[in-house]
Amino acid sequence: MNTLRITRPVLLLTAGIVCLVVGLALFGANATLAQTNPSFHPAIALLDASGAPVQTSGAPVSTLTTCGNCHDTTFIAANSSHADGALRSVRQDAAPFVAESTAQVETNCFLCHLAQPDNAARLAALDSGQPQWASSATLRAVGLITQSASGWRWNTGAFRPDGMIDPALLGLQDPTDANCGQCHGTVHSDGQTPLTLTAGESGWETLLRGQVFSPQRISSSGLNIENKDTLTRVWDVHAERVVGCTDCHYALNNPVFDTQPNITGPDHLQFDPRRMDFGEYLRRPLHQFANSSGAAQSGFGGAARSCASCHDAVNTHTWLPYTERHFSAMTCETCHVPTLYAPALESVDWTVLSADGSPRMTYRGLDDALIAGFQPVVLPTVGTDGATRLSPYNVVSRWYWVAADGTPVSEADLRAAWLLDGAYAPEILAAFDADASGALEESELLLNTPEQVGLIAARLSALGVSQPRIVGDVRAYAIHHNVIGGQWAQGDCTACHADQSRLAALVTLGSGTRGGGTLMLAGDLPLNGTLQSGADGQVFYRPALVAAPPQTPLVDLYVLGHHSVEWINWIGALAFLGVAFGISAHAGLRVLALRRQTKRASKGTKRTVYLYGVYERVWHWLQTFMIAGLLFTGLVIHNPETFGMFSFQGVVLVHNLLALILVINAAFALVYHLVSGEIRQYLPKPYGFFDNAVMQAKYYLHGIFRGHPHPFAKTPDQRLNPLQQITYLAILNILLPLQIITGALMWAAPRLPDLTAQLGGLGFLAPFHTLIAWAFATFMVLHVYLTTTGHTPTASIKAMMLGWEETEETASQVSSSGPAPAQEVN
């Protein structure tokens, strides 16, 4: 027994060690197999344009010939959005120059399908005027080709004896995020190595939009970002969730995805299980990708998808008031790309050149060496469903020289005008070197004087440019990446629903006079607003979103808290203040008159009468509190910046709840007054009405100061005087229904957009709703004051609280004026 007790732990330990060793061995074998396993792609021979092996001909490789043995490269090149990708670069997207010819450049399959393409060598071949060698240069990193002073030479030792290329060496594969990032922008898939980048050298998506595709947390990056320690969010939530570029930008005819052509089929067919054979797809893969420019015209379903294609936003945004309205007026990126933390272009100035021939650039969100980040500007854009919504953009100003016909001056002519043998021409240095240092600082690269402008214009004219002049334009670049969720998304309603919100924030476009050139907004982009000049020659763009450009009409864009109609507010405020001033004057005169009276006039015999039943009092006070609450919450909604202590979202919900209670209360009151016959209290009788109204007006304007009794005493059947009758008739039958109808239509705007649009949209309904609210506010002030005109200042209020009131019987009551209607003695 003792021996068994001793050996059992030993046996268990031994078994555990054996299992661990076996597991490590299996893991190591799998890892080794994974590392040495060649690409699924078979071995290929590199062929030149004539079909000869390149290692024997020494000619540049032809991707169309090499890949054409298995793939229909003619079809691929003719149906590819990347066919001319070999010439696309950041500078061409940021510059106004006419695109270079792609006649000598084949589609570069290696750039996207190699595990280690040499993009730097490819770009060098293009820049050196050797476009035919661009695809070959892409293979330099794998050791298949080298470059020397005599040119490019194939490394014959890297080829197999049969002339084929080892698949493991070439590493042909599906495109990865890194392949896309070579041209499109910064892609950083390593979550451990700190991300670094250099402004202007990170791909056009990063340069023009500030986008970085990485799962790394910003706080873990190697960038000098303001308050970086607090930015524990990732650069892009899709990268964090292992959603790659090709997951969204897939080939449209890929049978893995349900992207069936939009062809006419039977009406009964909702799902077609037939798919393209995978072998046929590999032979003719369509290189037009989903969610890319031109994809919508391809005829394939799902060519242009939105966030809603993958996400059910309605069910996850239950906290958001008017959810459907927000989704119909703005894209998801508007809130889910709140701030970008990579330097993005603010302006590019091609009127001057640096010593290396590059333009003068300024960056958004960059303060010297500190990255502060920037908030995108919100502009209207047409979505995949044809609807126009607000979406985030980066706005870039471009300045450049043009000839007499408006054609931009070529980069070659600009270099010739500024540079001589790789350095500034002596005339340029003499005109711009203000500190005589022998070199031009960035601050000196500005056309500040007519002499400097004339010098460059003259040098361009000498090169054959006709009547050179400076122009500028502003371009907008849509932002769709750097998406973030949770607490990092924009959740502050006042970011948009405020007077000085992001919807109208000034966007800087750089500084400098640019030689007197004129800056214009590009007409083919969703720019609608004005350009403004600031101090030191700064230029700003202010978006105007009330009316979008004709080509992208943005219907009913009226943002509560941001937009308002000033003349309506002026009319409402003047009416309110006018009534308040009149009340103050009237009350002051009453006090003075009361002090002068030595003996008040007799008001006849008083008797206590039960005027208001329980329901009438409950209805009255509930309606009063609802209207007061609606006025206050409406004031907060239209002026959120003034009432920053209140939650905009909470106030909107309270406003809607109060409105619902008011409508229900009004409906019950209507039924009660109709059934009980109390509706007669509010209906003035035509006979003698005008005379009675004049009599009541004279009392308020004259008799009340002399202590005269009311011309119409109150009874349970006659509680309202003639002026009250006509006032309540207008309030309850005109203003209240209009306020309810306009409020309901505003609430129903996302649900009944066509009906709302036919009635003028929010641009009409919201100001009209505001005008009626001013009328209610003015009436409430007047109403409260008139309750003090009873035989005591608090008599009418007490009566509405308790139901009983002391009334007077006077001679005027029994005059031939006929029965007078009812409620407080106002």
C-alpha positions in Angstrom: 0.0 0.0 0.0 2.8 2.4 0.9 4.6 1.6 -2.3 1.5 2.3 -4.3 1.1 5.6 -2.6 4.6 6.6 -3.5 4.5 5.5 -7.1 1.1 6.9 -8.0 2.3 10.6 -8.0 5.4 9.5 -9.9 3.4 7.7 -12.5 1.1 10.8 -12.9 4.0 13.1 -13.2 5.7 10.8 -15.8 2.5 10.6 -17.8 2.2 14.4 -17.7 5.7 14.9 -18.9 5.2 12.4 -21.8 2.0 14.2 -22.9 3.8 17.6 -22.8 6.7 16.3 -24.8 4.4 14.8 -27.4 2.3 17.9 -27.6 5.4 20.1 -28.1 6.7 17.8 -30.8 3.4 17.9 -32.6 3.2 21.7 -32.3 6.8 22.0 -33.6 6.1 19.8 -36.5 3.0 21.7 -37.4 4.8 25.0 -37.1 7.6 23.8 -39.2 5.2 22.5 -41.8 3.4 25.8 -41.8 6.7 27.6 -42.3 7.9 25.4 -45.0 4.6 24.6 -46.7 4.7 26.2 -50.1 2.0 28.5 -51.4 -1.1 26.8 -52.6 -0.3 28.3 -56.0 1.7 26.0 -58.3 5.1 26.8 -59.6 5.2 29.2 -62.5 7.6 30.3 -65.2 8.3 34.0 -65.6 7.8 34.9 -69.2 8.4 38.1 -71.1 5.9 39.7 -73.5 6.9 37.3 -76.3 6.4 34.3 -74.1 10.1 33.5 -73.7 11.6 32.8 -70.2 13.0 36.0 -68.7 16.1 34.2 -67.4 17.2 33.5 -71.0 15.8 36.6 -72.8 16.8 39.1 -70.1 13.7 41.1 -70.9 11.2 42.5 -68.4 8.6 40.0 -67.1 5.1 40.3 -68.6 2.4 39.6 -66.0 -0.2 39.2 -68.7 1.8 36.5 -70.4 3.1 34.8 -67.3 -0.3 34.7 -65.5 -2.2 34.2 -68.7 -1.4 30.5 -68.9 -4.0 29.8 -66.2 -5.9 33.1 -65.8 -7.8 35.2 -68.4 -5.5 38.2 -68.0 -7.1 40.0 -70.9 -10.5 39.9 -69.1 -8.9 40.8 -65.8 -7.1 43.8 -67.1 -10.2 45.0 -68.9 -12.3 44.7 -65.8 -10.0 45.9 -63.1 -10.2 49.0 -61.0 -6.5 48.5 -60.4 -5.4 48.1 -64.0 -3.6 51.5 -63.9 -2.6 51.1 -60.3 1.1 50.9 -61.2 1.0 54.7 -61.8 -1.2 55.8 -59.0 0.6 57.4 -56.1 -0.1 59.8 -53.3 1.3 62.8 -55.1 -1.0 62.3 -58.1 -4.1 62.2 -55.9 -2.9 65.4 -54.1 -1.7 67.1 -57.2 -3.7 68.6 -60.1 -1.4 67.2 -62.9 -2.9 65.3 -65.8 -2.5 61.6 -65.2 0.5 59.9 -66.9 -0.1 57.5 -69.7 -0.3 53.8 -68.7 0.4 52.5 -72.2 3.8 51.0 -71.2 2.7 49.7 -67.8 1.0 46.3 -67.5 -1.2 45.3 -64.6 1.1 44.4 -61.8 -0.2 41.1 -60.4 2.9 40.7 -58.1 2.2 43.9 -56.2 -1.0 42.5 -54.7 -0.3 38.7 -54.8 3.2 38.5 -53.5 3.9 38.0 -49.8 6.9 40.3 -50.0 6.6 42.7 -53.0 9.3 45.4 -53.4 7.1 48.4 -53.8 10.0 50.8 -53.3 11.9 49.3 -56.3 8.7 49.5 -58.4 8.2 53.2 -57.6 11.9 53.8 -58.4 11.5 52.2 -61.8 8.5 54.4 -62.5 10.3 57.5 -61.4 13.4 56.7 -63.4 11.4 56.5 -66.6 11.5 52.6 -66.8 7.8 51.7 -66.5 8.4 48.5 -68.5 10.5 47.2 -65.6 8.0 48.1 -62.8 6.5 44.6 -62.5 10.0 43.0 -62.6 11.3 45.4 -59.9 8.6 44.2 -57.6 10.4 40.8 -57.5 13.6 42.3 -56.2 12.9 41.6 -52.5 12.6 37.8 -53.2 16.0 37.7 -54.9 14.8 37.0 -58.5 16.2 40.2 -59.9 18.9 42.7 -59.1 19.8 46.2 -60.2 23.2 47.6 -61.1 24.6 50.5 -63.0 24.0 48.7 -66.2 20.4 48.0 -65.5 18.2 45.2 -64.3 19.5 41.6 -64.4 17.7 38.4 -63.6 19.2 36.1 -60.9 19.4 32.8 -62.8 20.5 31.0 -59.7 17.1 31.6 -58.1 15.3 29.6 -60.9 14.8 25.9 -60.7 16.5 23.7 -63.3 13.2 23.3 -65.1 13.0 27.1 -65.4 10.2 27.4 -62.9 10.1 29.4 -59.7 9.8 27.6 -56.3 6.3 28.5 -54.9 7.8 29.0 -51.5 10.2 31.6 -52.8 7.6 33.5 -54.7 4.9 33.2 -52.1 1.9 33.9 -54.3 -1.2 34.3 -52.2 -4.5 36.1 -51.7 -4.0 39.9 -51.2 -3.4 40.7 -47.5 -3.9 44.0 -45.7 -0.2 44.7 -46.1 -0.5 44.4 -49.9 -3.4 47.0 -49.9 -1.5 49.3 -47.5 1.4 49.7 -50.0 -0.7 52.2 -51.9 -3.8 52.9 -49.9 -2.4 53.9 -46.6 -0.8 52.8 -43.3 -1.6 49.2 -42.4 -0.1 47.9 -39.2 -1.1 44.4 -38.2 1.4 43.9 -35.4 -0.3 44.6 -32.1 3.0 44.6 -30.2 5.5 46.6 -32.3 4.7 50.3 -31.7 3.3 51.9 -34.8 5.2 54.8 -36.4 4.7 56.9 -39.4 6.0 60.0 -41.2 3.8 62.7 -42.3 3.3 62.6 -46.1 4.9 59.2 -46.5 2.2 56.8 -45.4 0.0 56.2 -48.5 -2.8 58.3 -49.9 -5.6 57.1 -47.5 -3.5 58.3 -44.6 -2.2 61.4 -46.3 -5.6 62.6 -47.6 -7.9 61.3 -44.9 -5.7 60.6 -41.8 -6.8 56.9 -41.8 -4.7 54.2 -40.2 -5.8 50.5 -40.3 -4.4 48.8 -37.2 -5.6 46.7 -34.3 -3.1 48.4 -32.0 -4.2 50.7 -29.2 -3.3 54.3 -29.9 -1.7 54.5 -26.4 0.7 51.7 -27.5 1.8 53.4 -30.6 5.2 55.1 -31.1 3.6 58.4 -32.2 3.8 61.7 -30.2 0.1 62.1 -29.7 -1.5 64.6 -27.2 -2.9 62.8 -24.2 -1.8 59.5 -25.7 -2.0 57.7 -22.3 -5.7 58.2 -22.2 -6.4 57.0 -25.7 -6.8 53.3 -24.9 -8.9 52.8 -28.0 -7.7 51.0 -31.1 -7.0 52.7 -34.4 -9.8 50.8 -36.2 -12.3 48.4 -34.6 -12.6 46.3 -37.8 -8.8 45.7 -37.7 -9.2 44.7 -34.0 -12.0 42.2 -34.9 -9.8 40.7 -37.7 -11.9 42.1 -40.5 -9.4 42.5 -43.4 -9.5 44.7 -46.5 -10.7 41.9 -48.8 -13.5 41.0 -46.4 -15.3 44.2 -47.4 -13.6 44.8 -50.7 -14.0 41.4 -52.3 -14.2 40.4 -56.0 -17.8 40.9 -57.1 -18.0 37.5 -58.8 -16.5 35.6 -55.9 -18.9 32.7 -55.4 -18.1 32.7 -51.6 -20.1 35.9 -51.3 -23.8 36.2 -52.3 -23.2 38.7 -55.0 -25.6 37.7 -57.8 -25.9 40.0 -60.8 -28.9 42.3 -60.9 -30.5 40.5 -63.8 -34.2 40.3 -64.6 -35.6 37.0 -63.2 -38.9 35.5 -62.2 -40.9 37.6 -59.8 -41.3 34.6 -57.5 -37.5 33.9 -57.1 -36.2 35.3 -53.9 -33.0 33.2 -53.6 -31.0 31.6 -56.4 -28.7 28.8 -55.1 -26.7 28.6 -58.3 -23.2 29.9 -58.2 -20.3 30.3 -60.5 -18.0 27.3 -60.5 -14.9 28.1 -58.4 -12.6 27.0 -61.2 -14.3 29.4 -63.6 -13.9 32.1 -60.9 -10.2 31.4 -60.6 -9.8 31.7 -64.4 -11.7 34.9 -64.7 -11.8 36.7 -61.3 -13.5 40.1 -61.6 -11.0 42.7 -60.3 -13.8 45.2 -59.6 -14.2 45.2 -55.8 -17.1 45.8 -53.6 -17.4 49.2 -52.0 -15.0 50.8 -54.5 -15.4 53.5 -57.1 -17.2 52.1 -60.1 -18.5 49.0 -58.3 -22.1 50.3 -58.3 -22.0 50.4 -62.1 -20.9 46.8 -62.4 -24.4 45.3 -62.3 -23.7 43.0 -59.4 -25.9 42.9 -56.3 -24.0 43.9 -53.1 -21.5 45.9 -55.1 -21.9 48.8 -52.8 -22.7 47.9 -49.2 -23.2 50.1 -46.2 -22.6 49.5 -42.5 -26.2 48.2 -42.3 -25.2 45.3 -44.6 -23.5 43.7 -41.6 -24.8 45.6 -38.5 -28.3 45.9 -37.1 -27.9 49.4 -35.9 -31.6 50.0 -35.0 -31.6 47.3 -32.3 -28.4 48.5 -30.8 -29.2 52.2 -30.7 -32.4 52.1 -28.7 -30.9 54.8 -26.4 -30.8 57.3 -29.3 -33.9 59.5 -29.7 -35.4 59.5 -33.2 -33.2 56.6 -34.2 -34.7 56.3 -37.7 -34.4 60.0 -38.3 -30.7 60.0 -37.4 -30.0 57.0 -39.7 -31.9 58.7 -42.6 -29.9 61.9 -42.1 -26.4 60.8 -41.4 -24.0 57.9 -42.0 -22.7 55.7 -39.2 -19.2 57.1 -39.7 -20.4 60.6 -38.7 -20.5 59.4 -35.0 -18.2 56.4 -35.2 -15.2 58.3 -36.7 -15.2 61.2 -34.3 -11.5 62.0 -34.3 -8.5 61.0 -36.4 -5.1 60.9 -34.9 -2.8 60.7 -37.9 -1.6 63.8 -39.8 -3.8 64.5 -42.8 -3.3 67.0 -45.5 -4.7 70.5 -44.8 -3.3 72.2 -47.9 -0.8 71.4 -50.7 0.9 74.3 -52.4 2.3 73.5 -55.8 3.1 77.2 -56.5 6.4 76.7 -54.7 8.7 73.8 -54.5 11.1 72.4 -51.9 14.6 71.6 -52.8 13.6 68.0 -53.5 10.9 69.1 -55.9 8.0 68.4 -53.5 5.2 71.0 -52.8 4.8 72.9 -49.6 2.3 70.9 -47.4 0.5 71.7 -44.2 -1.1 69.0 -42.1 -4.3 68.9 -40.1 -4.1 67.9 -36.5 -0.4 68.4 -36.3 1.2 71.1 -34.1 4.9 71.0 -34.8 5.9 67.5 -33.6 2.8 66.9 -31.5 -0.2 65.2 -33.1 -3.4 66.7 -31.6 -5.8 64.9 -33.9 -8.6 66.5 -35.9 -12.3 66.3 -36.2 -13.6 65.6 -39.7 -15.9 68.1 -41.3 -19.5 66.9 -41.9 -20.8 67.2 -45.5 -23.7 65.7 -47.5 -23.0 62.5 -49.5 -25.0 60.2 -51.6 -25.2 56.7 -50.1 -25.5 53.3 -51.8 -29.2 53.5 -51.6 -29.3 56.9 -53.4 -30.3 58.8 -50.3 -28.3 61.9 -49.2 -26.8 61.8 -45.7 -24.2 63.7 -43.7 -20.8 62.0 -43.7 -17.3 62.8 -42.4 -14.8 64.3 -44.8 -11.3 65.8 -44.8 -11.1 69.1 -46.8 -7.9 70.0 -48.6 -7.0 73.2 -50.4 -4.7 72.9 -53.5 -2.8 75.8 -55.1 -1.1 75.5 -58.4 -0.1 77.2 -61.6 -2.2 76.9 -64.8 -1.7 78.0 -68.3 -4.1 80.4 -70.2 -6.5 77.5 -71.1 -6.7 76.4 -67.5 -4.4 73.3 -67.9 -2.2 72.8 -64.8 1.4 73.4 -65.4 3.3 70.0 -65.4 5.5 68.9 -62.6 8.5 68.8 -65.0 8.0 72.5 -65.9 7.7 73.5 -62.3 10.9 71.7 -61.5 12.6 73.4 -64.4 11.4 76.8 -63.2 12.5 76.4 -59.6 15.5 74.0 -59.7 18.8 73.8 -61.5 21.0 70.7 -61.2 19.1 69.5 -58.1 19.3 72.9 -56.3 17.5 76.2 -56.4 18.3 78.4 -59.3 20.3 81.5 -58.4 17.5 83.8 -59.3 15.1 81.9 -57.1 17.5 81.9 -54.2 18.0 85.7 -54.5 14.3 86.4 -54.6 13.2 84.2 -51.7 16.2 84.0 -49.3 15.1 86.7 -47.0 17.7 86.0 -44.3 20.5 85.5 -46.8 21.3 82.1 -45.3 22.0 80.5 -48.7 19.1 78.1 -48.2 15.3 78.5 -48.2 13.4 77.8 -45.0 9.8 76.6 -45.2 8.6 80.0 -44.0 10.3 81.6 -47.0 8.5 79.4 -49.5 5.6 81.7 -50.0 4.8 84.0 -52.9 4.4 87.1 -50.8 5.3 89.8 -53.3 4.3 90.7 -56.9 8.0 90.5 -57.8 8.2 86.8 -56.6 5.0 85.9 -58.5 6.3 87.7 -61.6 9.7 85.9 -61.4 8.1 82.4 -61.4 5.6 83.4 -64.1 8.4 84.7 -66.3 10.4 81.5 -65.8 7.4 79.4 -66.7 6.7 81.5 -69.7 10.3 81.0 -70.9 9.5 77.2 -70.7 6.6 77.7 -73.1 3.7 78.0 -70.6 1.2 80.5 -72.0 0.1 83.3 -69.5 0.8 81.3 -66.3 -1.4 82.2 -63.3 -2.2 80.8 -59.9 -5.5 79.2 -59.0 -6.7 77.1 -56.1 -9.5 74.7 -55.3 -10.9 72.8 -52.3 -11.5 69.1 -52.5 -13.2 66.8 -50.0 -12.2 63.3 -49.3 -14.7 60.9 -47.7 -13.6 59.1 -44.5 -14.8 55.5 -44.0 -12.1 53.9 -41.9 -10.7 54.4 -38.3 -14.2 53.3 -37.1 -14.6 53.0 -33.4 -17.4 52.0 -31.2 -18.5 52.0 -27.6 -17.6 54.9 -25.4 -15.2 56.2 -28.0 -17.9 56.9 -30.5 -19.5 60.4 -30.5 -22.3 60.2 -27.9 -22.6 63.9 -27.1 -25.8 65.1 -28.7 -24.6 68.8 -28.5 -21.7 67.9 -30.9 -24.3 68.6 -33.6 -27.4 69.9 -31.8 -25.8 73.2 -30.7 -25.4 76.7 -32.3 -21.6 76.4 -32.6 -21.6 72.7 -33.4 -19.4 70.6 -35.7 -22.0 71.2 -38.5 -20.8 74.8 -38.9 -17.3 74.7 -37.4 -14.7 76.6 -39.4 -12.2 74.3 -41.2 -8.7 75.7 -41.7 -7.3 75.4 -45.3 -3.8 76.7 -44.6 -2.4 80.2 -44.6 -0.5 82.4 -47.1 -1.4 84.8 -49.9 -0.6 82.3 -52.7 0.4 85.1 -55.0 -3.1 86.6 -55.2 -4.7 83.4 -56.6 -8.4 82.7 -56.3 -9.6 79.7 -54.2 -12.7 77.9 -55.5 -14.8 75.1 -54.2 -14.7 72.0 -56.5 -18.0 71.7 -58.2 -18.0 67.9 -58.5 -17.8 67.3 -54.8 -20.3 67.7 -52.0 -19.0 71.1 -50.9 -21.6 73.6 -50.0 -20.6 76.6 -47.9 -18.4 79.7 -48.0 -14.7 80.5 -47.9 -13.6 83.1 -45.3 -10.3 84.9 -44.8 -8.7 85.2 -41.4 -5.6 86.8 -39.9 -2.2 86.4 -41.5 -3.8 85.3 -44.8 -5.5 82.2 -43.3 -8.3 80.7 -45.3 -11.3 78.9 -43.7 -14.1 76.8 -45.1 -17.5 77.1 -43.3 -20.0 74.4 -44.4 -23.6 75.4 -45.0 -26.0 72.5 -44.7 -29.4 74.0 -44.9 -29.4 73.6 -48.7 -27.1 71.1 -50.3 -25.8 71.4 -53.9 -28.4 70.6 -56.6 -26.7 67.4 -57.5 -27.0 66.1 -53.9 -30.2 67.6 -52.5 -30.4 67.1 -48.7 -34.1 67.2 -47.9 -35.3 68.6 -44.6 -32.0 69.2 -43.0 -33.0 71.1 -39.9 -31.0 70.3 -36.9 -32.7 71.2 -33.6 -30.4 73.2 -31.4 -28.3 74.3 -34.4 -30.7 75.7 -36.9 -33.2 78.4 -36.2 -35.2 81.1 -38.1 -34.1 84.4 -36.5 -37.1 86.5 -37.6 -39.4 84.0 -35.8 -37.4 84.3 -32.6 -37.4 88.0 -32.9 -41.2 88.2 -33.4 -41.8 85.8 -30.5 -39.4 87.5 -28.2 -40.8 91.0 -29.0 -44.3 89.8 -28.4 -43.4 88.2 -25.1 -41.4 91.2 -23.9 -44.1 93.5 -25.1 -46.8 91.7 -23.1 -44.5 91.5 -20.1 -43.8 95.2 -20.3 -47.6 96.0 -20.6 -48.3 93.8 -17.6 -45.7 95.5 -15.6 -47.1 99.0 -16.5 -50.7 97.9 -15.8 -49.8 96.4 -12.5 -47.9 99.5 -11.5 -50.8 101.7 -12.3 -53.1 99.4 -10.3 -50.9 99.8 -7.2 -50.8 103.5 -7.6 -54.5 103.7 -8.1 -55.2 101.6 -5.0 -53.1 103.8 -2.8 -55.0 106.9 -4.0 -58.4 105.4 -3.2 -59.6 106.5 0.2 -62.6 104.3 0.0 -63.1 101.5 -2.5 -66.2 101.5 -4.5 -68.9 99.2 -3.4 -68.9 95.9 -5.2 -72.2 94.7 -4.0 -73.2 91.7 -2.1 -70.7 88.8 -2.0 -71.6 85.1 -2.0 -69.5 82.0 -2.2 -70.1 79.8 -5.3 -68.8 76.4 -6.3 -67.4 77.1 -9.7 -65.0 74.4 -10.7 -65.5 70.6 -10.3 -62.7 68.2 -9.4 -62.1 67.1 -13.0 -62.0 70.6 -14.3 -59.4 71.6 -11.7 -57.2 68.5 -12.4 -57.5 69.0 -16.1 -56.5 72.7 -15.8 -53.5 72.2 -13.6 -52.2 69.2 -15.4 -52.5 71.1 -18.7 -50.7 74.1 -17.1 -47.8 72.1 -15.9 -47.5 70.2 -19.2 -47.4 73.4 -21.2 -44.9 75.0 -18.8 -42.7 71.8 -19.0 -43.0 71.7 -22.8 -42.0 75.3 -23.1 -38.9 74.8 -20.9 -37.8 71.6 -22.5 -38.3 73.1 -25.9 -36.2 76.1 -24.9 -33.4 73.6 -23.8 -33.7 71.7 -27.1 -33.3 74.8 -29.2 -30.5 76.3 -26.9 -28.5 73.3 -25.6 -25.4 75.3 -25.2 -27.1 77.7 -22.8 -28.5 74.8 -20.7 -25.5 72.6 -20.7 -26.3 71.2 -17.3 -29.2 69.2 -18.9 -28.8 66.1 -21.0 -30.0 66.8 -24.5 -31.1 63.2 -25.0 -32.9 63.2 -21.6 -34.6 66.5 -22.4 -35.9 65.3 -25.7 -37.4 62.2 -24.1 -39.0 64.3 -21.4 -40.4 66.7 -24.0 -42.0 63.8 -25.9 -43.4 62.3 -22.8 -44.9 65.7 -21.7 -46.4 66.1 -25.2 -48.0 62.7 -25.0 -49.6 63.5 -21.6 -50.8 66.8 -22.9 -52.5 65.2 -25.9 -54.2 62.6 -23.8 -55.3 65.2 -21.3 -56.7 67.4 -24.1 -58.5 64.4 -25.6 -60.2 63.5 -22.3 -61.1 67.2 -21.7 -62.7 67.5 -25.1 -64.8 64.4 -24.5 -65.8 65.8 -21.0 -66.8 69.2 -22.3 -68.8 67.8 -25.2 -70.6 65.2 -23.1 -71.3 67.5 -20.1 -72.2 70.5 -22.3 -69.5 72.6 -20.7 -68.3 73.3 -24.2 -70.9 76.1 -24.2 -68.8 78.1 -21.7 -66.3 78.7 -24.6 -68.7 79.7 -27.3 -69.6 83.4 -27.4 -73.1 84.3 -28.3 -73.3 86.6 -31.3 -76.0 88.9 -29.8 -74.4 91.7 -27.8 -70.9 90.1 -28.0 -69.2 93.1 -29.4 -70.7 95.5 -26.9 -69.9 93.1 -24.0 -66.3 92.8 -25.2 -65.9 96.6 -25.4 -67.4 96.8 -21.8 -64.9 94.3 -20.5 -62.0 96.0 -22.3 -63.0 99.4 -20.8 -62.9 97.8 -17.4 -59.3 96.6 -17.8 -58.2 99.9 -19.3 -60.2 102.2 -17.0 -62.6 100.8 -14.4 -60.1 98.6 -12.6 -58.1 101.7 -11.7 -61.1 103.3 -10.1 -62.3 100.4 -8.1 -65.3 99.6 -10.2 -66.7 96.1 -10.0 -66.4 93.6 -12.8 -69.0 94.1 -15.5 -69.7 90.4 -15.5 -69.9 88.4 -12.3 -69.2 84.7 -12.4 -71.7 81.9 -11.9 -71.4 78.2 -12.4 -73.0 78.6 -15.8 -71.2 81.8 -16.8 -67.5 81.7 -15.8 -65.9 83.5 -18.7 -66.2 87.1 -19.8 -66.4 87.9 -23.6 -62.7 88.5 -24.0 -61.9 85.2 -22.3 -64.3 83.4 -24.5 -62.7 84.6 -27.7 -59.2 84.0 -26.4 -59.8 80.5 -25.2 -61.6 79.7 -28.4 -58.4 80.7 -30.3 -56.1 78.9 -27.9 -58.0 75.6 -27.7 -59.3 75.4 -31.2 -56.4 76.9 -33.2 -53.1 77.2 -31.4 -53.3 73.9 -29.4 -54.3 71.7 -32.4 -51.6 73.4 -34.6 -49.0 72.8 -31.9 -50.0 69.2 -31.5 -50.1 68.6 -35.3 -46.7 70.2 -36.0 -45.1 68.4 -33.0 -46.6 65.1 -34.2 -45.3 65.6 -37.7 -41.8 66.5 -36.4 -41.9 63.3 -34.3 -43.1 61.3 -37.4 -40.6 62.8 -39.8 -38.4 59.7 -40.1 -41.5 57.5 -40.3 -43.5 59.5 -42.8 -40.8 61.3 -44.8 -42.9 61.9 -47.8 -45.8 63.5 -45.9 -43.4 65.6 -43.9 -41.6 66.7 -47.1 -45.0 67.7 -48.7 -45.7 70.0 -45.8 -42.3 71.7 -46.0 -40.2 69.4 -44.0 -38.5 70.2 -40.7 -37.3 73.4 -42.2 -40.9 74.7 -42.1 -42.5 72.6 -39.3 -39.8 73.3 -36.6 -39.9 77.1 -37.0 -43.7 77.1 -37.1 -43.8 75.0 -34.0 -41.5 77.5 -32.3 -43.7 80.4 -33.3 -46.7 78.8 -31.7 -44.6 78.0 -28.6 -43.8 81.8 -28.3 -47.6 82.4 -28.5 -48.3 80.0 -25.7 -45.5 81.5 -23.5 -46.9 85.0 -24.1 -50.5 83.8 -23.3 -49.4 82.1 -20.1 -47.8 85.3 -18.7 -50.9 87.3 -19.6 -53.2 84.5 -18.2 -51.4 84.4 -14.8 -51.5 88.2 -14.5 -55.2 88.4 -15.3 -56.0 86.0 -12.5 -55.0 88.8 -10.1 -57.8 91.0 -11.3 -60.4 89.4 -9.1 -61.8 91.0 -5.9 -58.5 89.9 -4.4 -55.2 89.1 -6.3 -55.4 85.4 -5.3 -59.1 84.8 -5.5 -59.1 83.2 -8.9 -56.1 81.0 -8.2 -57.7 79.8 -4.9 -60.9 79.1 -6.8 -59.0 76.9 -9.4 -57.4 75.0 -6.5 -60.4 74.6 -4.2 -63.3 75.0 -6.5 -65.0 77.8 -4.4 -64.9 81.5 -5.1 -66.5 84.6 -3.7 -68.5 86.4 -6.4 -70.3 89.7 -6.5 -73.9 90.5 -7.5 -74.0 93.9 -9.1 -76.4 95.9 -11.1 -74.4 95.2 -14.2 -74.8 91.5 -13.8 -78.5 91.7 -14.2 -78.3 94.0 -17.2 -79.5 93.0 -20.6 -76.1 91.8 -21.7 -77.3 88.2 -21.8 -75.6 85.3 -20.2 -71.8 85.6 -19.9 -69.6 82.5 -20.2 -67.1 81.1 -17.6 -63.8 80.2 -15.9 -61.5 82.5 -13.9 -62.3 86.1 -13.7 -59.4 87.3 -15.9 
